[in-house]
Amino acid sequence: MKSKNVTSPLSAEFENIFQDVESLLKEADSLGGKEFKDVKEKLMARLTSAKEEISQKSEDFTDKVHETSTDISEKISDEPWKAIGTAALAGLLIGYLFARR
């Protein structure tokens, strides 16, 4: 469920980028000279902004994954038998489900 929260803003950002690029390109068809240059500058600014935002979201996601892996590693170190039991139970459950097919 959490990965959906991470990807949703990213997907929305890509959608916004594509809509902006599409509308700016439609505008550019009817323009010439200075107007075309202005539209091109707007497009480049928007793409730069989107690139920075996507980079920031990627860093946030990487930090969150690192934090989660550290937490899991600490929990396994603190309670190894619980981790072994959980892994064994998960293995048995998966084995049972595949054996039913």
MMTF fields as JSON, N, C-alpha, C and O atoms, coordinates in Angstrom:
{
  "mmtfVersion": "1.0.0",
  "mmtfProducer": "UNKNOWN",
  "numBonds": 403,
  "numAtoms": 404,
  "numGroups": 101,
  "numChains": 1,
  "numModels": 1,
  "chainsPerModel": [1],
  "groupsPerChain": [101],
  "chainIdList": ["A"],
  "bondAtomList": [4, 2, 8, 6, 12, 10, 16, 14, 20, 18, 24, 22, 28, 26, 32, 30, 36, 34, 40, 38, 44, 42, 48, 46, 52, 50, 56, 54, 60, 58, 64, 62, 68, 66, 72, 70, 76, 74, 80, 78, 84, 82, 88, 86, 92, 90, 96, 94, 100, 98, 104, 102, 108, 106, 112, 110, 116, 114, 120, 118, 124, 122, 128, 126, 132, 130, 136, 134, 140, 138, 144, 142, 148, 146, 152, 150, 156, 154, 160, 158, 164, 162, 168, 166, 172, 170, 176, 174, 180, 178, 184, 182, 188, 186, 192, 190, 196, 194, 200, 198, 204, 202, 208, 206, 212, 210, 216, 214, 220, 218, 224, 222, 228, 226, 232, 230, 236, 234, 240, 238, 244, 242, 248, 246, 252, 250, 256, 254, 260, 258, 264, 262, 268, 266, 272, 270, 276, 274, 280, 278, 284, 282, 288, 286, 292, 290, 296, 294, 300, 298, 304, 302, 308, 306, 312, 310, 316, 314, 320, 318, 324, 322, 328, 326, 332, 330, 336, 334, 340, 338, 344, 342, 348, 346, 352, 350, 356, 354, 360, 358, 364, 362, 368, 366, 372, 370, 376, 374, 380, 378, 384, 382, 388, 386, 392, 390, 396, 394, 400, 398],
  "bondOrderList": [1, 1, 1, 1, 1, 1, 1, 1, 1, 1, 1, 1, 1, 1, 1, 1, 1, 1, 1, 1, 1, 1, 1, 1, 1, 1, 1, 1, 1, 1, 1, 1, 1, 1, 1, 1, 1, 1, 1, 1, 1, 1, 1, 1, 1, 1, 1, 1, 1, 1, 1, 1, 1, 1, 1, 1, 1, 1, 1, 1, 1, 1, 1, 1, 1, 1, 1, 1, 1, 1, 1, 1, 1, 1, 1, 1, 1, 1, 1, 1, 1, 1, 1, 1, 1, 1, 1, 1, 1, 1, 1, 1, 1, 1, 1, 1, 1, 1, 1, 1],
  "groupList": [{"groupName": "MET", "atomNameList": ["N", "CA", "C", "O"], "elementList": ["N", "C", "C", "O"], "formalChargeList": [0, 0, 0, 0], "bondAtomList": [1, 0, 2, 1, 3, 2], "bondOrderList": [1, 1, 2], "singleLetterCode": "M", "chemCompType": "L-PEPTIDE LINKING"}, {"groupName": "LYS", "atomNameList": ["N", "CA", "C", "O"], "elementList": ["N", "C", "C", "O"], "formalChargeList": [0, 0, 0, 0], "bondAtomList": [1, 0, 2, 1, 3, 2], "bondOrderList": [1, 1, 2], "singleLetterCode": "K", "chemCompType": "L-PEPTIDE LINKING"}, {"groupName": "SER", "atomNameList": ["N", "CA", "C", "O"], "elementList": ["N", "C", "C", "O"], "formalChargeList": [0, 0, 0, 0], "bondAtomList": [1, 0, 2, 1, 3, 2], "bondOrderList": [1, 1, 2], "singleLetterCode": "S", "chemCompType": "L-PEPTIDE LINKING"}, {"groupName": "ASN", "atomNameList": ["N", "CA", "C", "O"], "elementList": ["N", "C", "C", "O"], "formalChargeList": [0, 0, 0, 0], "bondAtomList": [1, 0, 2, 1, 3, 2], "bondOrderList": [1, 1, 2], "singleLetterCode": "N", "chemCompType": "L-PEPTIDE LINKING"}, {"groupName": "VAL", "atomNameList": ["N", "CA", "C", "O"], "elementList": ["N", "C", "C", "O"], "formalChargeList": [0, 0, 0, 0], "bondAtomList": [1, 0, 2, 1, 3, 2], "bondOrderList": [1, 1, 2], "singleLetterCode": "V", "chemCompType": "L-PEPTIDE LINKING"}, {"groupName": "THR", "atomNameList": ["N", "CA", "C", "O"], "elementList": ["N", "C", "C", "O"], "formalChargeList": [0, 0, 0, 0], "bondAtomList": [1, 0, 2, 1, 3, 2], "bondOrderList": [1, 1, 2], "singleLetterCode": "T", "chemCompType": "L-PEPTIDE LINKING"}, {"groupName": "PRO", "atomNameList": ["N", "CA", "C", "O"], "elementList": ["N", "C", "C", "O"], "formalChargeList": [0, 0, 0, 0], "bondAtomList": [1, 0, 2, 1, 3, 2], "bondOrderList": [1, 1, 2], "singleLetterCode": "P", "chemCompType": "L-PEPTIDE LINKING"}, {"groupName": "LEU", "atomNameList": ["N", "CA", "C", "O"], "elementList": ["N", "C", "C", "O"], "formalChargeList": [0, 0, 0, 0], "bondAtomList": [1, 0, 2, 1, 3, 2], "bondOrderList": [1, 1, 2], "singleLetterCode": "L", "chemCompType": "L-PEPTIDE LINKING"}, {"groupName": "ALA", "atomNameList": ["N", "CA", "C", "O"], "elementList": ["N", "C", "C", "O"], "formalChargeList": [0, 0, 0, 0], "bondAtomList": [1, 0, 2, 1, 3, 2], "bondOrderList": [1, 1, 2], "singleLetterCode": "A", "chemCompType": "L-PEPTIDE LINKING"}, {"groupName": "GLU", "atomNameList": ["N", "CA", "C", "O"], "elementList": ["N", "C", "C", "O"], "formalChargeList": [0, 0, 0, 0], "bondAtomList": [1, 0, 2, 1, 3, 2], "bondOrderList": [1, 1, 2], "singleLetterCode": "E", "chemCompType": "L-PEPTIDE LINKING"}, {"groupName": "PHE", "atomNameList": ["N", "CA", "C", "O"], "elementList": ["N", "C", "C", "O"], "formalChargeList": [0, 0, 0, 0], "bondAtomList": [1, 0, 2, 1, 3, 2], "bondOrderList": [1, 1, 2], "singleLetterCode": "F", "chemCompType": "L-PEPTIDE LINKING"}, {"groupName": "ILE", "atomNameList": ["N", "CA", "C", "O"], "elementList": ["N", "C", "C", "O"], "formalChargeList": [0, 0, 0, 0], "bondAtomList": [1, 0, 2, 1, 3, 2], "bondOrderList": [1, 1, 2], "singleLetterCode": "I", "chemCompType": "L-PEPTIDE LINKING"}, {"groupName": "GLN", "atomNameList": ["N", "CA", "C", "O"], "elementList": ["N", "C", "C", "O"], "formalChargeList": [0, 0, 0, 0], "bondAtomList": [1, 0, 2, 1, 3, 2], "bondOrderList": [1, 1, 2], "singleLetterCode": "Q", "chemCompType": "L-PEPTIDE LINKING"}, {"groupName": "ASP", "atomNameList": ["N", "CA", "C", "O"], "elementList": ["N", "C", "C", "O"], "formalChargeList": [0, 0, 0, 0], "bondAtomList": [1, 0, 2, 1, 3, 2], "bondOrderList": [1, 1, 2], "singleLetterCode": "D", "chemCompType": "L-PEPTIDE LINKING"}, {"groupName": "GLY", "atomNameList": ["N", "CA", "C", "O"], "elementList": ["N", "C", "C", "O"], "formalChargeList": [0, 0, 0, 0], "bondAtomList": [1, 0, 2, 1, 3, 2], "bondOrderList": [1, 1, 2], "singleLetterCode": "G", "chemCompType": "PEPTIDE LINKING"}, {"groupName": "ARG", "atomNameList": ["N", "CA", "C", "O"], "elementList": ["N", "C", "C", "O"], "formalChargeList": [0, 0, 0, 0], "bondAtomList": [1, 0, 2, 1, 3, 2], "bondOrderList": [1, 1, 2], "singleLetterCode": "R", "chemCompType": "L-PEPTIDE LINKING"}, {"groupName": "HIS", "atomNameList": ["N", "CA", "C", "O"], "elementList": ["N", "C", "C", "O"], "formalChargeList": [0, 0, 0, 0], "bondAtomList": [1, 0, 2, 1, 3, 2], "bondOrderList": [1, 1, 2], "singleLetterCode": "H", "chemCompType": "L-PEPTIDE LINKING"}, {"groupName": "TRP", "atomNameList": ["N", "CA", "C", "O"], "elementList": ["N", "C", "C", "O"], "formalChargeList": [0, 0, 0, 0], "bondAtomList": [1, 0, 2, 1, 3, 2], "bondOrderList": [1, 1, 2], "singleLetterCode": "W", "chemCompType": "L-PEPTIDE LINKING"}, {"groupName": "TYR", "atomNameList": ["N", "CA", "C", "O"], "elementList": ["N", "C", "C", "O"], "formalChargeList": [0, 0, 0, 0], "bondAtomList": [1, 0, 2, 1, 3, 2], "bondOrderList": [1, 1, 2], "singleLetterCode": "Y", "chemCompType": "L-PEPTIDE LINKING"}],
  "groupTypeList": [0, 1, 2, 1, 3, 4, 5, 2, 6, 7, 2, 8, 9, 10, 9, 3, 11, 10, 12, 13, 4, 9, 2, 7, 7, 1, 9, 8, 13, 2, 7, 14, 14, 1, 9, 10, 1, 13, 4, 1, 9, 1, 7, 0, 8, 15, 7, 5, 2, 8, 1, 9, 9, 11, 2, 12, 1, 2, 9, 13, 10, 5, 13, 1, 4, 16, 9, 5, 2, 5, 13, 11, 2, 9, 1, 11, 2, 13, 9, 6, 17, 1, 8, 11, 14, 5, 8, 8, 7, 8, 14, 7, 7, 11, 14, 18, 7, 10, 8, 15, 15],
  "groupIdList": [1, 2, 3, 4, 5, 6, 7, 8, 9, 10, 11, 12, 13, 14, 15, 16, 17, 18, 19, 20, 21, 22, 23, 24, 25, 26, 27, 28, 29, 30, 31, 32, 33, 34, 35, 36, 37, 38, 39, 40, 41, 42, 43, 44, 45, 46, 47, 48, 49, 50, 51, 52, 53, 54, 55, 56, 57, 58, 59, 60, 61, 62, 63, 64, 65, 66, 67, 68, 69, 70, 71, 72, 73, 74, 75, 76, 77, 78, 79, 80, 81, 82, 83, 84, 85, 86, 87, 88, 89, 90, 91, 92, 93, 94, 95, 96, 97, 98, 99, 100, 101],
  "secStructList": [7, 2, 2, 2, 2, 2, 2, 2, 2, 2, 2, 2, 2, 2, 2, 2, 2, 2, 2, 2, 2, 2, 2, 2, 2, 2, 2, 2, 2, 6, 7, 7, 6, 2, 2, 2, 2, 2, 2, 2, 2, 2, 2, 2, 2, 2, 2, 2, 2, 2, 2, 2, 2, 2, 2, 2, 2, 2, 2, 2, 2, 2, 2, 2, 2, 2, 2, 2, 2, 2, 2, 2, 2, 2, 2, 2, 2, 2, 7, 2, 2, 2, 2, 2, 2, 2, 2, 2, 2, 2, 2, 2, 2, 2, 2, 2, 2, 2, 2, 2, 7],
  "xCoordList": [0.814, 0.0, 0.856, 0.51, 1.991, 2.85, 3.477, 3.655, 3.818, 4.429, 3.459, 3.878, 2.169, 1.183, 1.235, 1.084, 1.447, 1.571, 2.815, 2.811, 3.869, 5.108, 4.968, 5.407, 4.358, 4.277, 3.163, 3.259, 2.137, 1.04, 1.466, 1.14, 2.174, 2.628, 3.585, 3.584, 4.393, 5.321, 4.565, 4.895, 3.557, 2.731, 2.0, 1.893, 1.505, 0.802, 1.75, 1.363, 2.992, 3.971, 4.273, 4.355, 4.438, 4.654, 3.458, 3.622, 2.266, 1.053, 1.021, 0.704, 1.345, 1.383, 2.426, 2.188, 3.574, 4.632, 4.146, 4.297, 3.562, 3.112, 2.016, 1.995, 1.113, 0.065, 0.657, 0.243, 1.619, 2.258, 3.019, 2.919, 3.768, 4.539, 3.604, 3.839, 2.547, 1.578, 0.941, 0.845, 0.509, -0.134, 0.864, 0.519, 2.094, 3.098, 3.478, 3.711, 3.538, 3.843, 2.707, 2.951, 1.467, 0.336, 0.402, 0.114, 0.781, 0.948, 2.074, 1.966, 3.139, 4.317, 4.032, 4.668, 3.091, 2.746, 2.272, 2.553, 1.559, 0.976, 1.84, 1.457, 2.997, 3.833, 5.077, 5.451, 5.696, 6.946, 7.837, 7.368, 9.117, 10.065, 10.164, 10.431, 9.944, 10.093, 9.078, 9.399, 7.861, 6.838, 7.26, 7.073, 7.831, 8.304, 9.417, 9.459, 10.313, 11.401, 10.855, 11.364, 9.823, 9.207, 8.589, 8.74, 7.894, 7.275, 8.361, 8.223, 9.426, 10.527, 11.139, 11.442, 11.322, 11.87, 10.934, 11.393, 9.623, 8.658, 8.758, 8.748, 8.854, 8.94, 10.21, 10.164, 11.317, 12.57, 12.53, 13.042, 11.925, 11.801, 10.937, 11.256, 9.854, 8.941, 9.629, 9.486, 10.376, 11.08, 12.174, 12.373, 12.871, 13.903, 13.283, 13.806, 12.167, 11.465, 11.006, 11.164, 10.445, 9.973, 11.133, 11.017, 12.241, 13.418, 13.91, 14.256, 13.943, 14.376, 13.413, 13.837, 12.12, 11.128, 11.203, 11.116, 11.363, 11.462, 12.74, 12.74, 13.813, 15.066, 14.894, 15.384, 14.202, 13.964, 13.105, 13.38, 12.066, 11.206, 11.981, 11.762, 12.889, 13.726, 14.636, 14.801, 15.225, 16.065, 15.251, 15.706, 14.054, 13.189, 12.868, 12.9, 12.56, 12.233, 13.44, 13.308, 14.613, 15.838, 16.117, 16.481, 15.946, 16.15, 15.178, 15.557, 13.928, 12.914, 13.227, 13.056, 13.683, 14.052, 15.239, 15.26, 16.224, 17.401, 16.997, 17.454, 16.142, 15.674, 14.913, 15.109, 14.059, 13.282, 14.187, 14.006, 15.162, 16.074, 16.91, 17.198, 17.295, 18.038, 17.166, 17.629, 15.905, 14.987, 14.797, 14.813, 14.619, 14.425, 15.671, 15.586, 16.831, 18.093, 18.248, 18.677, 17.9, 17.983, 17.022, 17.377, 15.801, 14.824, 15.281, 15.099, 15.878, 16.37, 17.53, 17.635, 18.384, 19.514, 19.038, 19.596, 18.004, 17.488, 16.724, 16.806, 15.988, 15.155, 15.307, 14.406, 16.443, 16.691, 15.707, 15.342, 15.278, 14.368, 12.996, 12.326, 12.591, 11.321, 11.411, 10.475, 12.534, 12.75, 12.8, 12.226, 13.484, 13.569, 12.184, 11.806, 11.436, 10.076, 9.161, 8.38, 9.258, 8.439, 8.801, 7.915, 10.09, 10.531, 10.08, 9.651, 10.176, 9.75, 8.248, 7.795, 7.488, 6.042, 5.663, 4.78, 6.336, 6.071, 6.431, 5.699, 7.535, 7.936, 6.933, 6.6, 6.449, 5.437, 4.142, 3.537, 3.724, 2.502, 2.626, 1.712, 3.743, 3.962, 4.031, 3.456, 4.726, 4.798, 3.429, 3.113, 2.626, 1.266, 0.427, -0.302, 0.536, -0.259, 0.156, -0.7, 1.461, 1.922, 1.592, 1.341, 1.589, 1.273, -0.188, -0.527, -1.048, -2.49, -2.755, -3.763, -1.908, -2.109, -1.737, -1.825],
  "yCoordList": [-1.194, 0.0, 1.256, 2.251, 1.21, 2.382, 2.689, 3.858, 1.65, 1.901, 2.63, 3.381, 2.411, 3.131, 4.625, 5.443, 4.985, 6.391, 7.017, 8.201, 6.244, 6.765, 6.956, 7.971, 5.985, 6.07, 6.975, 7.503, 7.174, 8.013, 9.448, 9.961, 10.116, 11.47, 11.48, 12.417, 10.443, 10.352, 10.186, 10.829, 9.331, 9.152, 10.434, 10.8, 11.106, 12.371, 13.406, 14.188, 13.413, 14.361, 14.078, 15.003, 12.806, 12.466, 12.872, 13.397, 12.627, 13.008, 14.52, 14.978, 15.28, 16.744, 17.188, 18.106, 16.538, 16.889, 16.671, 17.542, 15.508, 15.197, 16.152, 16.566, 16.497, 17.448, 18.818, 19.465, 19.263, 20.56, 20.57, 21.52, 19.521, 19.443, 19.434, 20.127, 18.643, 18.558, 19.916, 20.321, 20.613, 21.91, 22.948, 23.767, 22.911, 23.86, 23.58, 24.511, 22.319, 21.994, 22.408, 22.839, 22.276, 22.738, 24.25, 24.76, 24.956, 26.409, 26.761, 27.714, 25.994, 26.28, 26.155, 26.836, 25.3, 25.138, 26.443, 26.72, 27.234, 28.448, 29.689, 30.798, 29.494, 30.642, 30.716, 29.753, 31.866, 32.028, 33.011, 33.796, 32.967, 33.931, 33.944, 32.917, 35.12, 35.322, 34.497, 33.958, 34.395, 33.623, 32.161, 31.536, 31.629, 30.244, 30.091, 29.104, 31.067, 31.038, 31.065, 30.36, 31.873, 31.938, 30.599, 30.148, 29.966, 28.668, 27.63, 26.806, 27.673, 26.736, 26.927, 25.946, 28.171, 28.437, 27.934, 27.393, 28.11, 27.598, 26.083, 25.511, 25.45, 23.996, 23.512, 22.572, 24.14, 23.741, 23.962, 23.145, 25.06, 25.33, 24.265, 23.791, 23.902, 22.89, 21.535, 20.824, 21.174, 19.898, 19.878, 18.86, 20.977, 21.068, 20.929, 20.22, 21.613, 21.529, 20.094, 19.59, 19.451, 18.075, 17.131, 16.227, 17.339, 16.5, 16.619, 15.615, 17.833, 18.048, 17.398, 16.786, 17.534, 16.949, 15.428, 14.791, 14.844, 13.391, 12.909, 11.868, 13.651, 13.303, 13.327, 12.44, 14.337, 14.446, 13.291, 12.726, 12.935, 11.818, 10.509, 9.636, 10.377, 9.184, 9.093, 8.019, 10.218, 10.24, 9.897, 9.134, 10.456, 10.167, 8.677, 8.071, 8.097, 6.675, 5.836, 4.875, 6.196, 5.473, 5.56, 4.565, 6.746, 6.911, 6.041, 5.418, 6.007, 5.222, 3.726, 3.0, 3.267, 1.855, 1.523, 0.478, 2.412, 2.186, 2.136, 1.274, 3.063, 3.104, 1.823, 1.254, 1.38, 0.164, -1.06, -1.909, -1.15, -2.302, -2.301, -3.36, -1.12, -1.017, -1.475, -2.204, -1.043, -1.456, -2.97, -3.6, -3.545, -4.999, -5.724, -6.708, -5.23, -5.849, -5.81, -6.79, -4.68, -4.56, -5.516, -6.142, -5.63, -6.534, -7.978, -8.759, -8.331, -9.701, -9.954, -11.034, -8.97, -9.121, -9.224, -9.981, -8.456, -8.467, -9.744, -10.252, -10.259, -11.438, -12.432, -12.56, -13.135, -14.034, -15.207, -15.631, -15.732, -16.89, -16.5, -17.301, -15.309, -14.837, -14.741, -15.109, -14.25, -14.124, -15.503, -15.707, -16.444, -17.806, -18.441, -19.076, -18.268, -18.82, -18.208, -18.915, -16.914, -16.233, -16.719, -16.965, -16.858, -17.33, -18.775, -19.128, -19.604, -20.999, -21.083, -21.853, -20.3, -20.293, -19.82, -20.392, -18.776, -18.281, -19.346, -19.529, -20.045, -21.119, -22.258, -22.787, -22.636, -23.698, -23.285, -24.08, -22.053, -21.556, -21.533, -21.953, -21.047, -21.004, -22.424, -22.706, -23.31, -24.712, -25.359, -26.091, -25.092, -25.645, -25.123, -25.881, -23.842, -23.25, -23.803, -24.073, -23.977, -24.544, -26.023, -26.516, -26.734, -28.167, -28.408, -29.454, -27.469, -27.617, -27.542, -28.077, -26.913, -26.79, -28.061, -28.191],
  "zCoordList": [0.0, 0.0, 0.0, -0.638, 0.727, 0.783, -0.57, -0.914, -1.348, -2.65, -3.571, -4.452, -3.366, -4.162, -3.867, -4.774, -2.6, -2.234, -2.839, -3.178, -2.977, -3.537, -5.039, -5.579, -5.72, -7.171, -7.654, -8.761, -6.897, -7.345, -7.631, -8.701, -6.732, -7.062, -8.25, -9.048, -8.362, -9.477, -10.788, -11.784, -10.789, -11.985, -12.335, -13.505, -11.325, -11.558, -12.142, -13.011, -11.667, -12.188, -13.656, -14.464, -14.002, -15.406, -16.263, -17.364, -15.753, -16.482, -16.713, -17.81, -15.689, -15.822, -16.835, -17.62, -16.815, -17.766, -19.188, -20.045, -19.435, -20.782, -21.246, -22.405, -20.341, -20.705, -21.02, -21.983, -20.22, -20.459, -21.781, -22.558, -22.023, -23.255, -24.458, -25.448, -24.359, -25.453, -25.744, -26.902, -24.706, -24.918, -25.443, -26.294, -24.936, -25.42, -26.878, -27.648, -27.248, -28.639, -29.572, -30.699, -29.102, -29.909, -30.103, -31.186, -29.051, -29.145, -30.113, -30.886, -30.064, -30.875, -32.368, -33.173, -32.75, -34.162, -34.783, -35.948, -34.013, -34.562, -34.328, -34.698, -33.716, -33.368, -34.244, -34.912, -34.221, -34.95, -34.22, -33.396, -34.524, -33.986, -32.477, -31.853, -31.888, -30.44, -29.657, -28.598, -30.17, -29.452, -29.327, -28.284, -30.404, -30.363, -29.329, -28.595, -29.275, -28.307, -26.882, -26.011, -26.638, -25.308, -24.918, -23.782, -25.859, -25.584, -25.308, -24.404, -26.078, -25.873, -24.485, -23.806, -24.059, -22.729, -21.632, -20.626, -21.82, -20.839, -20.747, -19.656, -21.891, -21.93, -21.23, -20.436, -21.52, -20.892, -19.376, -18.612, -18.953, -17.511, -16.837, -15.747, -17.491, -16.935, -16.849, -15.854, -17.892, -17.882, -16.814, -16.152, -16.647, -15.61, -14.222, -13.362, -14.023, -12.742, -12.463, -11.351, -13.471, -13.299, -13.017, -12.189, -13.7, -13.483, -12.046, -11.424, -11.518, -10.137, -9.148, -8.167, -9.413, -8.501, -8.517, -7.467, -9.695, -9.799, -9.118, -8.461, -9.272, -8.612, -7.091, -6.393, -6.586, -5.144, -4.646, -3.588, -5.399, -4.995, -5.018, -4.179, -5.98, -6.053, -4.835, -4.257, -4.445, -3.243, -2.0, -1.148, -1.896, -0.753, -0.689, 0.382, -1.838, -1.897, -1.495, -0.737, -2.001, -1.666, -0.17, 0.457, 0.399, 1.843, 2.637, 3.628, 2.194, 2.898, 2.815, 3.794, 1.651, 1.499, 2.394, 3.045, 2.426, 3.275, 4.754, 5.504, 5.154, 6.541, 6.892, 7.966, 5.996, 6.235, 6.322, 7.194, 5.416, 5.461, 6.741, 7.298, 7.202, 8.455, 9.627, 10.504, 9.635, 10.701, 10.707, 11.765, 9.531, 9.433, 9.911, 10.646, 9.486, 9.901, 11.425, 12.034, 12.031, 13.496, 14.189, 15.187, 13.658, 14.267, 14.171, 15.105, 13.033, 12.876, 13.841, 14.422, 14.006, 14.933, 16.38, 17.174, 16.713, 18.081, 18.405, 19.524, 17.442, 17.678, 16.524, 15.695, 16.465, 15.33, 15.255, 14.159, 16.399, 16.364, 15.836, 15.185, 16.107, 15.562, 14.033, 13.323, 13.546, 12.104, 11.448, 10.379, 12.089, 11.545, 11.513, 10.529, 12.586, 12.637, 11.583, 10.946, 11.403, 10.396, 8.998, 8.18, 8.72, 7.403, 7.175, 6.077, 8.21, 8.078, 7.832, 6.985, 8.564, 8.386, 6.981, 6.342, 6.511, 5.16, 4.13, 3.158, 4.323, 3.408, 3.39, 2.329, 4.574, 4.648, 3.953, 3.234, 4.169, 3.55, 2.024, 1.315, 1.536, 0.077, -0.482, -1.533, 0.212, -0.215, -0.264, -1.202, 0.733, 0.784, -0.38, -1.021, -0.641, -1.737, -3.092, -3.934, -3.316, -4.59, -4.701, -5.801, -3.593, -3.611, -3.955, -4.508, -3.639, -3.928, -5.416, -5.876, -6.173, -7.628, -8.261, -9.482]
}
